[in-house]
Amino acid sequence: MIANVLTIAGTDPSGGAGIQADIKTMSALGAYSCSVVTAVVAQNTCGVRSFQALSPDFVAAQIDAVLEDVRIDAVKIGMIANAGIAGAVADRLTHHRARNIVLDPVMVAKSGHALLDPEAVSAVRERLVPLASVITPNLPEAAVLLDRPDDWSVPAMRAALPALMALGSDHVLLKGGHLEGEDSTDLLAGPEGTQAFRAPRITTTSDHGTGCTLSSAIAALLPHHPMPEAVARAKAYLHAALAQSDALDVGQGHGPVHHFHALWASDG
């Protein structure tokens, strides 16, 4: 079965993050991608310039249009922008009994530009997190969700997992990419216990859209694999996409990862 996977996110006209990265990732991993736009973002590899959030009613109408017609096997939620959109997404996904929901709590772009209104944090925490099969916060996002200092180590990550699980998702994938060191460690907590995923840190500036790519990869793989295996395969895909990212020449800032590294011939 070819899985149908829905991404709900904002746009990136430079193609490395947001809904464009989600579609590329899902396609590269053999899933058919549907999409719902929450916000139109003016950004490139150098940063976010501005964004326009769509109305909650129109976001809801897009979700209804897809889910009333297409069997959706998994959902990835990215940029939400504001509390109204968070509520609309929660309402419609609950109404349609969506499953295999992967929530990437996008709050700040790599450039530091805020992508979520402050008042929307509680809506994401209270409305969307409890619907999720897994949430995939990085360390700054986890600090916001838990209202704690953004001061982390691997032991601090482990200590924070119970509080993150208490927010209501089935699993938590706490990403340690912001830590220093030769290795990057992510921790997956869930009914199976806690599992660490370690990978050598790749030195590259082509890391635009890594969070979007990882969460989309998990969503594409969940219809066919249990959570720990979906996360392991998604991590392996992202690691290879990062390792091959320098084959691309896109932009003057943080370039994209190579989503189609396994499909495009190495000679171009």
SVG drawing of the C-alpha trace seen along z (x, -y; Angstrom):
<svg xmlns="http://www.w3.org/2000/svg" viewBox="-16 -41 49 43">
<polyline fill="none" stroke="black" stroke-width="0.4" points="0.0,0.0 1.2,-3.5 0.5,-5.7 -1.3,-9.0 0.2,-11.5 -1.1,-15.0 1.2,-17.9 -0.3,-21.0 2.4,-23.7 3.6,-27.1 5.4,-27.6 9.1,-28.2 9.6,-29.7 13.3,-28.7 12.1,-25.1 14.2,-23.9 11.8,-24.0 8.1,-24.1 5.5,-22.5 7.9,-22.2 10.4,-20.2 7.5,-18.1 6.3,-17.1 9.8,-16.3 10.5,-14.2 7.3,-12.2 7.7,-11.7 11.3,-10.5 10.2,-7.9 7.5,-6.5 4.4,-8.2 1.8,-10.3 1.7,-13.8 -1.4,-16.0 -1.0,-19.5 -2.8,-22.2 -1.2,-25.7 -1.5,-27.5 0.7,-30.6 2.5,-32.0 6.0,-32.8 8.5,-35.2 11.8,-33.4 15.0,-32.1 18.2,-30.4 19.2,-33.6 16.1,-33.9 12.4,-34.8 11.3,-38.2 7.6,-38.1 4.6,-35.8 0.9,-36.1 -1.3,-33.5 -4.4,-32.3 -7.7,-32.5 -8.6,-29.6 -11.8,-29.0 -9.9,-28.7 -7.4,-26.3 -10.3,-24.2 -11.9,-24.2 -8.7,-22.9 -8.5,-20.1 -12.1,-19.2 -11.6,-19.2 -8.8,-16.7 -10.1,-14.4 -13.6,-14.2 -12.1,-12.8 -8.8,-11.1 -7.9,-8.3 -5.2,-9.8 -2.8,-7.4 -0.7,-9.9 -0.6,-13.7 2.4,-16.0 1.7,-19.3 4.3,-22.1 4.0,-25.8 0.7,-26.8 1.3,-30.6 -1.5,-31.5 -4.0,-30.2 -6.9,-30.4 -5.3,-28.1 -4.2,-25.7 -7.8,-25.4 -9.1,-24.9 -6.6,-22.2 -7.4,-20.4 -11.1,-20.6 -11.0,-19.2 -8.5,-16.5 -10.6,-15.3 -13.7,-15.5 -12.2,-13.3 -10.5,-11.0 -7.1,-11.5 -4.4,-9.0 -0.6,-8.8 -0.2,-12.5 3.3,-13.9 3.6,-17.3 6.7,-19.4 6.0,-22.4 7.6,-25.0 8.1,-28.2 11.3,-29.9 13.1,-29.8 16.8,-29.0 17.3,-32.7 15.7,-33.5 12.4,-34.9 9.3,-33.9 6.9,-31.7 4.3,-31.3 2.5,-34.0 3.3,-33.8 -0.4,-33.4 -0.5,-30.4 1.9,-28.3 -0.8,-27.3 -3.1,-26.4 -0.5,-24.1 0.3,-22.7 -3.3,-22.1 -5.1,-21.4 -2.6,-19.8 -0.1,-17.9 -2.7,-15.6 -3.7,-14.5 -0.2,-13.6 1.3,-10.2 4.6,-11.9 5.9,-15.4 9.4,-16.3 10.6,-19.4 14.1,-20.7 15.6,-22.0 14.5,-25.6 11.0,-24.4 11.0,-22.0 12.0,-24.8 9.0,-26.9 6.6,-24.0 7.8,-23.3 8.3,-27.0 11.8,-26.2 15.3,-27.7 16.9,-26.9 19.9,-25.3 20.4,-21.7 22.6,-18.6 21.8,-15.0 21.0,-14.2 18.8,-17.3 17.0,-16.0 16.4,-12.6 15.1,-14.4 12.6,-16.5 11.0,-13.6 8.4,-12.7 7.2,-16.3 7.0,-16.4 5.1,-13.0 2.7,-14.4 1.5,-17.0 -0.4,-14.1 1.3,-12.8 1.9,-9.1 5.6,-9.6 8.1,-12.4 11.2,-12.7 13.4,-15.3 16.1,-16.4 19.5,-17.3 20.9,-19.0 21.5,-22.2 24.0,-20.6 27.7,-20.8 29.8,-17.7 30.9,-15.3 27.7,-13.3 24.0,-14.5 21.7,-12.6 17.9,-12.4 15.8,-10.7 12.5,-8.9 10.2,-8.3 7.0,-6.3 5.3,-3.1 8.3,-1.1 10.6,-3.1 13.3,-5.5 15.6,-5.0 18.6,-7.1 19.4,-7.7 23.0,-8.9 24.7,-10.0 28.0,-11.7 27.4,-15.4 27.8,-16.5 29.6,-19.8 27.7,-21.8 25.8,-25.0 23.3,-23.2 20.9,-22.4 17.8,-24.4 14.6,-22.5 16.1,-19.7 13.2,-19.7 10.6,-19.8 12.3,-16.9 12.6,-14.7 9.0,-15.0 7.8,-14.5 9.9,-11.4 8.4,-10.0 4.9,-10.7 5.7,-9.0 7.0,-5.9 4.5,-5.5 1.8,-3.8 4.3,-0.9 6.4,-0.8 6.1,-1.0 7.2,-4.3 10.8,-3.3 11.5,-1.9 9.9,-4.8 12.1,-7.2 15.2,-5.2 14.6,-5.1 13.7,-8.8 16.9,-9.6 18.9,-7.6 17.2,-9.3 17.9,-12.8 21.5,-11.9 22.1,-10.8 20.3,-13.9 22.6,-16.1 25.7,-14.2 24.8,-14.8 23.6,-18.4 26.8,-19.9 26.0,-18.4 23.4,-21.2 24.1,-24.8 21.0,-26.7 21.2,-30.1 23.8,-32.1 22.8,-31.2 21.8,-27.9 21.1,-25.7 18.7,-22.8 19.4,-19.2 19.4,-16.9 15.9,-15.3 16.4,-13.3 20.0,-12.1 19.0,-8.4 17.1,-9.1 19.3,-11.5 22.3,-10.2 25.6,-11.3 26.9,-12.8 23.8,-15.1"/>
</svg>
